[in-house]
Amino acid sequence: MTMTGTGLPIALIGILMALWLVGATVAILIGLSMRTQSNKMLRQTARLARLLETAPALPVVVKGDGRIEASDRFARLLGLATPATALSDLGGHDNAGLTIEDLAELEAQVRETQRTGKGFTLPLAIEGSSRKLTVVGNIADTVIYPNGAALLWFFDSTESLSELEKREQESEAARSAFSALAGLIEAAPIPMWHRRPDMNLHFVNHAYVKAVGATNGLQVVEEGVELLEPENGKSAADFAAEAAAEEIQKERVVSATLNGERRQLRVYDIPLGASGVAGLAIDVQDLVDTKSEVRELSEAQRDLLNLMSAGVAQFDSMHVLSFANLPFQSLFSFRDQWLSERPEFARVLDRMRENGKLPEVRDFPAWRKDREEWFRASDPTEENWLLPDGTHLRVLAQPIPDGGLLMIFEDRTEQAQLASARDILLRVRSATFDNLFEAIAVFSADGRLSIWNRLFAETWKLSDDQLIKHPRLDELLPLLAEHLKSPTQITALGELVRMTSSNRAQSKSKAIFADGRMFHIATVPLPDGNTLLTMLDMSDTLNIEQALRDRNSALQDADAIKGKFLANMSYEFRTPLTSISGFADLLKAGIAGEIPPKAMEYVDAIVQSADRLSEQINTVLDYSQAEAGALPLALEDVDVPTMVTQIAEAKAQMAAAAGVSLQVECGEVKGTILLDAKRVGQAVGQVLDNAIRYHRQGGEVLFFTRWQNEVLELVISDNGVGISEKDVQRLSPSDGDAIGEDYAGAMTRGLGLPLARQIIESHGGTFHLHSEAGQGTTIIMALPQK
């Protein structure tokens, strides 16, 4: 039993060994036949391995149990000291391998790929290194790895990611710049737009939309709303097309309506190559207005400079004369023709020297060069020039911000002469003070006597020893008090001086001396703070004044008597004059029988003389009432043309009989005025009577009216013999008709012009007489509109 059991395994072993031997023999035979082919495959495998070693991506196989197959190069890529055998070996190292977060993410993605077969791409970071990896995972070939292994390709993307990050930063910067530029264009206060290559609008900003009154930019683009109007038959798109064709920026100034207002715009068309044409419009209306204002201001300034008495010359930044006023030309003897050549600054100085209008200097070129530095000075320069002819000039050189120079030449010759004559005037003043009829003294602000004349010392009997000490007012008053009738008056005199010094107001008083003399005292504040005291002896004047008062009273009494006499006599004349006129009218009517023609002429003469005398009596009565201020006036609204026509018609027959041409002109004078038509007609009639009666052969009298503001002027002018200047001055409301020869002859027998003056002045008007002997007379009666 034992033997049998033991021998069977041995037999089996022997059989197996025989089979192995046979197999080995067969294998050796097969191997020998395949050796050649194997060597070829090894060489090809070596080449493939070399390609994998140098490939940009490293393959890693992750099997289902987590083990990995990878080359040593992969371990070196991760910085591992030893090759990794499992996926978990790729992380958890100091300064090597994947970060814990990236490893966990990688394991999760690998499991997802092994489970679903879905690929993935994942960026990875190496611990302690700046290198970046990118892993692309997919399911492995099931023929090679049938158990769901994952094939991972690891790429070193450090440079690629850096480049990509750089490109992303540049892209972000470009996007930010574009966004900022777009925002700037949109928020720009000036209209801006872009045209496509076909010259249709592509984009407009908010200012453009607002300028054309549209709702938004889309509406403007869709409707093709143009901001600019066609110009010379060319539209805004045509101008843009020209700029695109010539590939140069175009600029023009046009008028356009912006926000409903007409403005001047400076328009730019900017070609952008294949992108089209950009455009913008800058509102230059304010600039145009400013230039116009500056031009007007410059013209006004030059007009003002021409009116100055000082010479003014202006040079521009190129040192060329741009303006010279008339005093400058006259001062330096320049001709307009030479100045019109716009000479340079140096040439102007040379010509001044030739004309003897510069100071004498030793080195003129150096002197001229120093003056040329005025253009570059920061502050104005002032000099005094003494010319060879004795002229003193004050020269002011003011640099102008634009690089030019403004020069002002002021002739101070007269001031220099006045300054040199000051001493003479002071001596003349002293001599004048000493020869005045008034006693004069000047007290300074501190009350000390500073100036006095000889009469002041004599009036108060003060010696030179007393005055030479310039005593104070309180020291001087006791010396003056002993000469007054009442010594207490000296206190009032002292207060008068003090009050004038403090209040700076003129004061007056009187002082009576012990010898009976009376002085008029006045204190006057002087500009320098001093006080002037004047004393005028009024003794003789007061005596004369009293005599004049007595005489004036007597004259007033006589004038009153004269007025009463004229009034009484006028009324006394009326009764017999009325009888004479009545009987003459009866004779003329034939009551006493038929009168011969010659007697009828006498009767007519009696009637005319009676009427004339009645008119003169009425004039005397009216003048008496006017002088007494009791002339009655019946004021009413009177139509001016009607009044003038009635006055002229009343005097037309008289003028025709005298052979005088009476011309009446109302012009465009219309309206009404409040006055007494009868009295004004009487005044104008008196003036016309005189103008008609006292005329030359073939004389003319012009009567016209005009409005001057709110004043009606009645003007009567004639070409008669006129009135001398002396007689015109004598004509006044109190002088009667005391005028001169010829023309005034009738007024020595009547009261025509004085009565006319009284009537006009009683209406609040004025009466003006302008005449010259042999040149005719013009009388203007002005009546204000009430």
C-alpha positions in Angstrom: 0.0 0.0 0.0 2.7 2.3 0.9 4.8 1.5 -2.0 2.0 2.0 -4.4 1.1 5.3 -2.9 4.7 6.5 -3.1 5.5 5.3 -6.6 2.5 7.1 -8.2 3.7 10.6 -7.5 7.2 9.8 -8.5 5.8 8.5 -11.8 3.9 11.6 -12.3 6.9 13.7 -11.5 8.8 11.8 -14.1 6.2 12.2 -16.7 6.0 15.9 -16.0 9.8 16.3 -16.2 9.7 14.4 -19.5 7.0 16.7 -20.8 9.0 19.7 -19.6 12.0 18.5 -21.3 10.1 17.9 -24.5 8.5 21.4 -24.2 11.9 22.9 -23.5 13.3 21.3 -26.5 10.4 22.5 -28.6 10.8 26.0 -27.0 14.5 26.0 -27.8 13.7 25.1 -31.3 11.0 27.8 -31.6 13.2 30.3 -29.8 16.0 29.7 -32.1 13.6 30.3 -35.1 12.3 33.5 -33.5 15.6 34.9 -32.4 16.1 36.9 -35.5 12.6 38.4 -35.3 13.0 39.1 -31.6 16.2 41.0 -32.1 14.4 43.2 -34.6 11.5 43.8 -32.2 14.0 44.7 -29.4 15.6 47.3 -31.5 12.2 48.8 -32.3 11.1 48.7 -28.7 14.3 50.5 -27.7 13.5 53.3 -30.2 9.9 53.6 -28.9 11.3 53.7 -25.3 13.6 56.5 -26.3 10.8 58.4 -27.9 8.8 58.1 -24.7 11.8 59.3 -22.7 12.1 62.4 -24.8 8.3 63.0 -25.4 6.8 66.2 -23.9 4.2 64.1 -22.1 4.8 61.2 -19.6 2.4 58.3 -19.6 1.2 56.9 -16.3 -1.1 53.8 -15.9 -3.3 53.6 -12.8 -4.6 50.2 -12.3 -7.8 49.3 -10.7 -6.1 48.6 -7.3 -4.4 52.0 -7.3 -1.0 50.8 -8.3 0.7 52.7 -11.1 3.1 52.0 -13.8 5.5 55.0 -14.6 9.0 55.6 -15.7 11.7 57.0 -13.5 11.5 60.2 -15.4 8.1 60.8 -14.0 9.4 60.5 -10.4 12.2 63.0 -11.3 9.5 65.3 -12.7 7.7 65.3 -9.4 10.9 65.6 -7.5 10.5 62.2 -5.7 13.5 60.4 -4.3 12.2 57.0 -5.3 9.8 55.8 -8.0 6.2 55.8 -6.9 4.3 52.5 -7.0 0.8 53.8 -6.1 -1.2 56.9 -6.9 -1.1 57.9 -3.2 2.7 58.0 -3.3 2.6 61.0 -5.6 1.8 63.4 -2.7 2.4 64.1 0.9 6.1 64.9 0.6 8.0 68.0 1.7 9.1 70.1 -1.2 8.2 67.2 -3.7 5.3 65.6 -5.3 1.8 66.9 -5.7 0.1 69.1 -3.2 -2.4 67.4 -1.0 -5.4 69.2 -2.6 -4.3 68.4 -6.1 -3.6 64.8 -5.2 -7.1 64.4 -3.8 -8.6 66.0 -6.9 -6.5 63.7 -9.1 -7.6 60.5 -7.2 -11.2 61.6 -7.5 -10.9 62.2 -11.2 -9.1 58.9 -11.8 -11.8 57.0 -9.9 -14.5 58.7 -12.0 -12.6 57.8 -15.2 -12.2 54.2 -14.2 -15.9 54.0 -13.3 -17.4 55.8 -16.2 -14.7 55.9 -18.8 -15.1 59.8 -19.0 -11.8 61.7 -19.7 -10.6 64.7 -17.8 -8.0 67.5 -17.9 -6.6 68.8 -14.6 -3.9 71.4 -13.7 -1.5 70.3 -11.0 1.1 72.0 -8.8 4.3 70.5 -7.4 5.0 71.1 -3.7 7.8 73.6 -3.2 8.2 74.3 -6.9 7.0 76.9 -9.4 6.5 74.2 -12.0 3.0 73.5 -13.3 1.7 70.2 -14.7 -1.3 69.4 -16.7 -2.7 65.9 -16.6 -5.0 64.5 -19.3 -6.8 61.3 -18.2 -8.7 58.6 -20.2 -9.5 54.9 -19.8 -6.6 52.7 -20.8 -6.8 50.2 -23.8 -8.8 47.2 -22.5 -6.7 44.9 -24.6 -3.6 45.9 -22.7 -5.2 46.6 -19.4 -8.5 44.8 -19.3 -9.3 45.6 -15.7 -10.4 49.2 -16.1 -7.0 50.9 -15.8 -6.7 54.7 -16.4 -4.0 56.1 -18.7 -2.8 59.5 -17.6 -0.6 61.8 -19.7 1.4 64.3 -17.6 2.5 67.5 -19.5 5.0 70.0 -18.1 2.9 73.2 -18.7 5.0 75.6 -16.7 6.1 77.7 -19.7 2.8 77.2 -21.4 0.8 78.3 -18.4 3.2 81.2 -17.8 2.7 82.3 -21.4 -1.0 81.7 -21.1 -1.2 83.7 -17.9 0.8 86.5 -19.5 -1.5 86.5 -22.5 -4.5 86.5 -20.1 -3.0 89.5 -18.2 -2.4 91.3 -21.5 -5.9 90.4 -22.7 -7.4 91.6 -19.4 -5.3 94.9 -19.7 -6.5 95.3 -23.2 -10.1 94.6 -22.2 -9.7 97.1 -19.4 -8.1 99.7 -21.7 -10.8 99.1 -24.3 -13.5 99.4 -21.6 -12.0 102.6 -20.2 -11.6 104.0 -23.8 -15.2 103.1 -24.6 -16.3 104.6 -21.3 -14.3 107.7 -22.0 -15.7 108.1 -25.5 -19.2 107.6 -24.2 -18.7 110.1 -21.4 -16.8 112.6 -23.6 -18.5 116.0 -23.6 -17.9 116.3 -27.4 -19.7 114.4 -30.1 -17.7 111.4 -31.3 -18.6 108.7 -33.9 -17.3 105.8 -36.0 -18.1 105.0 -39.5 -17.8 101.6 -41.2 -15.8 101.3 -44.4 -19.1 101.9 -46.3 -19.2 105.3 -44.4 -22.4 104.4 -42.6 -22.5 105.2 -38.9 -21.4 102.3 -36.7 -21.1 103.9 -33.2 -22.0 107.3 -31.6 -21.4 108.5 -28.1 -23.9 110.1 -25.7 -22.9 113.7 -26.6 -23.7 112.9 -30.2 -27.1 111.5 -29.3 -27.9 114.5 -27.1 -26.7 116.9 -29.8 -29.1 115.5 -32.5 -31.9 115.1 -30.0 -32.2 111.3 -30.4 -33.3 108.8 -27.8 -30.2 106.5 -27.9 -27.2 105.6 -30.0 -29.0 102.6 -31.6 -31.7 104.9 -33.0 -29.0 107.3 -34.5 -27.2 104.4 -36.1 -30.3 102.7 -37.5 -31.8 106.0 -38.8 -28.4 107.4 -40.0 -29.0 110.7 -38.2 -26.1 113.0 -39.1 -24.9 115.7 -36.8 -23.4 117.8 -39.6 -25.3 119.4 -42.4 -24.2 119.1 -46.0 -21.6 121.7 -47.0 -21.1 122.8 -50.6 -23.1 119.9 -51.8 -21.1 117.3 -49.8 -22.4 115.4 -46.9 -20.5 114.5 -43.8 -20.0 110.9 -45.1 -18.4 112.4 -48.3 -15.8 114.3 -46.3 -15.1 111.1 -44.3 -14.7 109.2 -47.5 -12.1 111.7 -48.8 -10.1 111.3 -45.6 -10.2 107.5 -45.9 -9.2 107.7 -49.6 -6.3 110.0 -48.9 -5.4 108.2 -45.6 -4.8 111.5 -43.8 -6.6 113.3 -41.0 -9.0 116.0 -42.3 -10.0 119.1 -40.3 -12.6 121.8 -41.0 -14.7 124.3 -39.2 -18.5 124.2 -39.9 -21.7 125.6 -38.4 -24.1 123.1 -36.9 -27.0 123.0 -34.5 -26.1 121.6 -31.1 -28.8 121.0 -28.6 -31.1 123.4 -30.5 -28.4 126.2 -30.6 -26.3 127.3 -33.6 -22.6 126.7 -32.8 -19.3 126.7 -34.6 -17.6 123.2 -34.6 -14.1 122.1 -35.5 -14.6 118.7 -37.1 -12.0 116.0 -37.5 -12.2 112.9 -39.8 -9.6 110.3 -38.7 -9.1 107.4 -41.1 -8.6 104.0 -39.3 -7.6 101.9 -42.3 -9.8 98.8 -42.8 -11.8 99.7 -39.7 -13.4 102.7 -41.2 -13.3 106.4 -40.2 -13.6 108.0 -36.7 -14.9 111.5 -36.2 -15.2 114.1 -33.5 -16.5 117.6 -33.3 -15.2 120.2 -30.8 -17.4 123.2 -30.0 -15.3 126.3 -30.7 -18.1 128.8 -30.5 -16.7 130.1 -27.1 -13.3 130.3 -28.7 -14.6 132.3 -31.6 -16.6 134.6 -29.3 -13.5 135.0 -27.1 -11.3 135.9 -30.0 -13.9 138.4 -31.1 -14.1 139.9 -27.6 -10.3 140.0 -27.4 -10.1 141.7 -30.8 -12.8 144.2 -29.7 -11.0 144.7 -26.4 -7.7 145.2 -28.2 -9.3 147.7 -30.6 -10.9 149.6 -27.6 -7.6 149.5 -25.8 -5.8 151.0 -28.8 -8.5 153.6 -29.2 -8.0 154.5 -25.5 -4.2 154.6 -25.8 -4.6 157.0 -28.7 -6.5 159.3 -26.4 -3.8 159.3 -23.8 -1.4 162.2 -23.5 1.5 159.8 -22.9 3.3 158.1 -25.8 2.6 154.4 -26.0 4.4 151.8 -28.1 3.9 148.0 -28.1 6.3 145.4 -29.4 5.4 141.7 -30.1 7.4 138.6 -29.1 9.6 139.1 -32.2 10.6 142.5 -30.9 8.7 144.1 -33.8 6.7 147.3 -33.3 3.0 146.3 -33.4 1.3 149.6 -32.2 2.2 153.2 -31.6 -0.2 155.9 -30.6 -0.3 159.5 -31.9 1.5 161.1 -28.9 4.3 158.6 -29.4 4.7 159.6 -33.0 4.6 163.3 -32.1 7.0 162.9 -29.2 9.8 161.1 -31.1 9.1 162.8 -34.5 8.3 159.5 -36.3 6.5 159.4 -39.7 3.5 157.2 -40.3 5.2 155.7 -43.4 8.2 154.6 -41.4 6.2 153.1 -38.5 4.0 151.2 -41.0 7.1 149.2 -41.9 6.9 147.6 -38.4 10.5 148.3 -37.4 12.3 146.2 -34.8 13.0 147.5 -31.3 16.7 148.1 -32.0 15.8 150.1 -35.1 13.3 152.2 -33.2 16.0 153.1 -30.6 18.4 153.9 -33.5 15.9 156.2 -35.1 15.2 157.9 -31.7 18.9 158.6 -31.4 19.0 160.0 -34.9 16.2 162.4 -34.0 17.9 163.5 -30.8 15.2 161.8 -28.6 17.5 159.6 -26.4 19.8 160.5 -23.5 23.4 161.0 -24.3 25.3 157.8 -23.4 29.0 156.8 -23.9 28.4 153.2 -25.2 25.2 153.2 -27.1 25.3 149.6 -28.4 25.7 148.3 -24.8 23.0 150.7 -23.6 20.7 149.4 -26.3 21.5 145.8 -25.5 20.6 146.4 -21.9 17.2 147.8 -22.9 16.5 144.7 -25.1 16.7 142.7 -21.8 13.4 144.4 -20.9 11.6 141.8 -23.0 12.9 139.0 -20.7 12.4 140.8 -17.4 9.8 139.5 -15.0 8.9 142.9 -13.5 8.3 146.3 -15.1 11.2 148.7 -15.4 11.1 152.4 -14.9 13.6 155.0 -16.0 13.9 158.8 -16.3 15.4 160.1 -19.6 16.8 163.6 -19.9 16.9 164.4 -23.6 19.4 166.8 -25.2 16.6 169.4 -25.8 15.8 169.5 -22.1 12.8 167.2 -22.2 12.3 165.0 -19.2 10.7 161.6 -19.9 9.5 159.0 -17.5 9.8 155.6 -19.3 7.9 152.6 -18.1 8.6 149.2 -19.7 6.1 146.5 -19.0 6.8 142.9 -20.2 3.7 141.3 -21.8 2.9 137.6 -21.1 3.2 136.7 -24.8 6.8 137.8 -24.8 6.2 141.3 -26.0 6.8 144.7 -24.4 4.6 147.7 -23.7 6.4 151.0 -23.3 4.9 154.2 -21.9 6.6 157.6 -22.3 5.3 160.3 -20.1 6.6 163.9 -20.6 7.5 165.2 -17.2 9.2 168.3 -18.5 6.4 170.6 -17.1 6.6 168.8 -13.7 10.3 169.3 -13.6 9.9 172.9 -14.4 7.2 173.2 -11.7 9.5 171.6 -9.2 12.3 174.0 -10.0 9.9 176.9 -9.7 8.6 175.7 -6.3 11.2 177.8 -4.4 10.2 180.9 -6.4 6.6 180.3 -5.6 7.3 180.0 -1.9 9.1 183.4 -2.0 6.2 184.8 -4.1 3.8 183.5 -1.5 5.6 185.2 1.3 5.7 188.5 -0.7 2.0 188.1 -1.5 1.0 187.4 2.1 2.8 190.5 3.2 0.9 192.7 0.6 -2.6 191.4 1.3 -5.3 193.6 2.8 -6.1 190.7 5.2 -4.2 189.7 8.2 -3.3 186.1 7.8 -1.9 183.4 10.2 -1.6 179.7 9.8 -1.7 177.4 12.9 -0.4 173.8 12.6 -2.2 170.8 13.9 -0.5 171.1 17.3 -1.8 174.7 17.7 1.6 176.3 17.0 1.8 179.5 14.9 3.7 178.6 11.7 3.1 181.3 9.1 1.9 184.9 9.4 2.0 188.1 7.3 3.1 191.6 8.1 -0.5 192.9 8.6 -1.2 190.2 11.2 1.7 191.4 13.3 0.7 195.1 12.9 -3.0 194.4 13.6 -2.2 192.7 17.0 0.9 194.8 17.6 3.2 191.7 17.9 6.9 192.0 17.6 9.2 189.9 15.5 10.8 188.5 18.7 7.4 187.2 19.9 6.5 185.7 16.5 9.8 184.2 15.6 9.4 181.7 18.5 6.3 180.2 16.8 4.2 180.4 20.0 1.3 178.1 20.7 -2.2 179.3 20.4 -2.8 179.2 24.2 0.4 181.3 24.6 -0.6 183.8 22.0 -4.2 184.4 23.1 -3.3 186.5 26.3 -1.3 188.8 24.1 -4.2 189.3 21.7 -6.9 189.8 24.4 -5.6 193.2 25.5 -6.4 194.7 22.1 -10.1 193.7 22.1 -13.0 195.8 23.2 -14.2 192.9 25.3 -11.2 190.7 26.4 -13.6 187.8 26.9 -14.0 187.6 23.1 -10.5 186.0 22.9 -12.0 182.8 24.3 -14.3 182.6 21.3 -11.4 183.2 18.9 -9.4 180.4 20.5 -12.3 178.0 20.3 -12.9 179.0 16.6 -9.3 177.9 15.7 -9.5 174.7 17.8 -12.9 173.6 16.4 -11.7 174.2 12.8 -8.6 172.1 13.4 -10.6 169.2 14.9 -13.8 169.3 12.8 -12.1 170.3 9.5 -15.0 172.7 8.8 -14.9 176.4 7.9 -16.1 178.9 10.6 -16.7 182.6 10.7 -16.9 185.2 13.5 -16.4 188.9 14.2 -14.1 190.8 16.6 -14.4 194.4 17.8 -11.2 196.1 18.8 -10.9 198.6 21.6 -10.3 201.4 19.0 -13.6 200.7 17.4 -12.4 198.7 14.4 -14.4 195.7 13.4 -12.8 192.7 11.8 -14.4 189.8 10.0 -12.6 186.6 11.1 -12.7 183.3 9.2 -11.0 180.0 9.9 -10.4 177.6 7.0 -9.0 174.0 7.3 -6.1 173.5 4.9 -5.4 170.2 3.1 -2.2 169.6 5.1 -4.1 169.6 8.4 -3.2 173.2 9.3 -5.8 175.9 10.0 -5.8 179.3 8.2 -7.0 182.4 10.1 -7.9 185.4 8.1 -8.9 188.9 9.5 -10.5 191.5 7.3 -11.1 195.1 8.4 -14.8 195.6 7.8 -15.2 199.0 9.4 -15.4 201.0 6.1 -17.4 198.2 4.4 -20.0 198.2 7.1 -20.4 201.9 6.8 -20.9 201.6 3.0 -23.2 198.7 3.5 -25.4 200.7 5.7 -25.5 203.5 3.2 -26.5 201.0 0.5 -29.3 199.6 2.6 -30.7 203.1 3.1 -30.5 203.8 -0.6 -32.1 200.5 -1.5 -35.0 201.2 0.8 -35.4 204.5 -0.9 -35.3 202.9 -4.4 -37.9 200.3 -3.3 -40.2 203.1 -2.1 -39.7 204.9 -5.4 -40.4 201.7 -7.4 -43.6 201.2 -5.5 -44.6 204.7 -6.2 -43.8 204.2 -9.9 -45.9 201.1 -10.0 -48.9 202.8 -8.4 -48.4 205.8 -10.8 -48.4 203.6 -13.9 -51.5 201.7 -12.7 -53.4 204.8 -11.8 -52.4 206.7 -15.0 -53.3 203.7 -17.1 -56.8 203.6 -15.7 -57.0 207.4 -16.0 -56.1 207.2 -19.7 -58.8 204.6 -20.5 -61.8 207.0 -20.1 -60.7 209.8 -22.6 -59.3 207.1 -24.9 -62.6 205.3 -24.9 -64.4 208.5 -25.8 -61.9 209.3 -28.6 -62.3 205.8 -30.1 -66.1 206.0 -29.8 -66.4 209.5 -31.4 -64.0 208.4 -34.2 -66.1 205.3 -34.9 -69.3 207.5 -35.0 -67.6 209.9 -37.4 -66.5 207.0 -39.6 -70.0 205.6 -39.6 -71.4 208.9 -40.9 -73.5 209.8 -37.8 -72.4 213.4 -38.0 -72.9 213.6 -41.7 -70.8 212.5 -44.7 -67.1 213.1 -44.3 -64.8 214.0 -47.2 -62.3 211.3 -48.2 -59.4 213.3 -46.9 -61.1 213.7 -43.5 -61.9 209.9 -43.6 -58.2 209.2 -43.8 -57.7 211.3 -40.6 -60.5 209.5 -38.9 -58.9 206.1 -39.8 -55.6 207.4 -38.4 -57.4 208.4 -35.2 -58.9 205.0 -34.8 -55.6 203.2 -35.5 -53.7 205.4 -33.0 -56.5 204.9 -30.4 -56.2 201.1 -30.8 -52.4 201.3 -30.6 -52.6 203.4 -27.5 -55.2 201.1 -25.9 -52.9 198.2 -26.6 -50.0 200.0 -25.0 -52.1 200.8 -21.9 -53.1 197.2 -21.6 -49.4 196.2 -21.9 -48.5 198.7 -19.1 -51.2 197.2 -16.9 -50.2 193.6 -17.6 -46.5 194.5 -17.0 -47.4 196.1 -13.7 -49.3 193.0 -12.7 -46.5 190.7 -13.8 -43.9 192.7 -11.9 -46.1 192.4 -8.8 -46.5 188.7 -9.4 -50.3 189.1 -9.8 -50.7 188.4 -13.5 -53.8 186.1 -13.8 -53.4 182.9 -15.9 -56.2 180.7 -17.2 -54.3 177.4 -17.8 -55.8 174.9 -20.2 -54.7 172.2 -22.6 -53.9 173.9 -25.9 -53.2 172.2 -29.2 -49.8 173.5 -30.2 -50.2 173.6 -34.1 -53.6 175.4 -33.7 -52.1 178.0 -31.4 -49.1 178.7 -33.7 -51.4 179.0 -36.7 -53.7 181.5 -34.9 -50.7 183.7 -33.8 -49.2 183.7 -37.3 -52.6 184.5 -39.0 -53.0 187.4 -36.6 -49.7 189.0 -37.7 -49.8 188.0 -41.4 -51.6 191.3 -42.4 -49.1 193.4 -40.4 -46.1 191.6 -42.0 -47.6 192.0 -45.5 -48.2 195.7 -45.0 -44.6 196.2 -43.7 -43.1 194.2 -46.7 -41.7 191.5 -44.4 -41.7 187.8 -45.3 -43.3 185.9 -42.4 -42.5 182.2 -42.5 -44.1 179.7 -40.1 -42.9 176.1 -39.6 -44.5 173.7 -37.2 -42.7 170.7 -38.7 -43.8 167.5 -36.9 -44.7 169.4 -33.7 -47.9 167.9 -32.4 -49.7 167.4 -29.1 -51.1 169.7 -26.4 -49.5 171.7 -23.6 -51.0 173.2 -20.5 -50.8 177.1 -20.7 -52.8 180.3 -21.0 -53.2 180.5 -24.8 -54.2 184.2 -24.6 -51.2 185.3 -22.6 -48.7 183.2 -24.6 -50.2 184.5 -27.8 -49.8 188.0 -26.4 -46.1 187.3 -25.6 -45.3 185.8 -29.0 -47.3 188.6 -30.6 -45.1 191.3 -28.9 -42.0 189.6 -30.1 -43.3 189.3 -33.7 -44.4 193.0 -33.6 -40.8 194.0 -32.8 -39.4 191.7 -35.4 -41.8 193.0 -38.1 -41.5 196.7 -37.3 -37.8 197.0 -37.0 -36.5 195.2 -40.2 -34.4 195.9 -43.2 -35.7 196.2 -46.7 -36.9 192.8 -47.8 -36.6 191.4 -44.3 -37.5 187.9 -43.3 -39.0 186.7 -40.0 -39.0 183.0 -39.3 -41.4 181.6 -36.6 -41.0 177.9 -35.9 -41.6 175.4 -33.0 -39.9 172.3 -31.7 -39.9 169.9 -28.8 -36.7 169.5 -26.8 -37.4 166.5 -24.5 -40.5 167.7 -22.5 -40.0 171.4 -23.3 -41.8 173.3 -26.1 -39.6 176.0 -27.8 -41.1 178.9 -29.7 -38.3 180.4 -31.8 -38.6 183.7 -33.6 -35.6 184.7 -35.8 -35.2 187.8 -38.1 -32.4 189.2 -40.2 -32.9 192.8 -39.0 -30.5 195.3 -37.6 -29.9 193.3 -34.4 -29.0 194.5 -30.9 -25.5 195.3 -29.6 -24.0 193.0 -26.9 -24.2 195.8 -24.3 -28.0 196.3 -24.9 -28.6 192.6 -24.8 -27.0 192.4 -21.4 -29.1 195.4 -20.2 -32.3 193.6 -21.0 -33.6 192.0 -17.8 -37.0 191.8 -16.0 -36.2 195.0 -14.1 -34.6 197.0 -16.9 -37.8 197.8 -18.8 -37.2 198.2 -22.5 -34.0 200.0 -22.1 -32.3 198.4 -25.2 -30.2 200.2 -27.7 -30.6 202.0 -31.0 -32.7 201.0 -34.0 -34.2 197.7 -33.1 -34.7 198.7 -29.5 -36.1 202.0 -30.4 -39.7 201.1 -30.1 -39.1 199.4 -26.7 -38.0 202.8 -25.3 -41.6 203.7 -26.1 -43.2 200.4 -25.0 -42.9 197.3 -22.8 -43.0 194.5 -25.5 -40.1 192.2 -24.7 -40.1 192.7 -20.9 -43.8 191.8 -20.9 -43.2 188.8 -23.1 -40.4 187.7 -20.7 -42.7 188.1 -17.7 -45.5 186.0 -19.3 -43.1 183.2 -20.3 -41.5 183.1 -16.9 -44.9 183.1 -15.2 -45.5 179.8 -17.0 -42.3 178.4 -15.5 -40.4 178.9 -18.8 -37.3 180.7 -19.9 -36.8 183.6 -22.3 -33.5 183.8 -24.2 -32.4 186.6 -26.6 -29.5 186.1 -28.9 -28.5 189.0 -31.1 -25.5 191.0 -32.5 -25.6 194.4 -34.1 -26.1 194.1 -37.8 -26.6 190.3 -37.6 -30.3 189.9 -36.7 -31.9 188.6 -33.6 -33.2 185.2 -32.4 -35.5 184.8 -29.4 -36.2 181.4 -27.9 -39.2 181.0 -25.5 -39.1 177.7 -23.8 -42.3 176.4 -22.1 -42.1 173.2 -20.0 -44.7 170.4 -20.3 -46.5 170.3 -16.9 
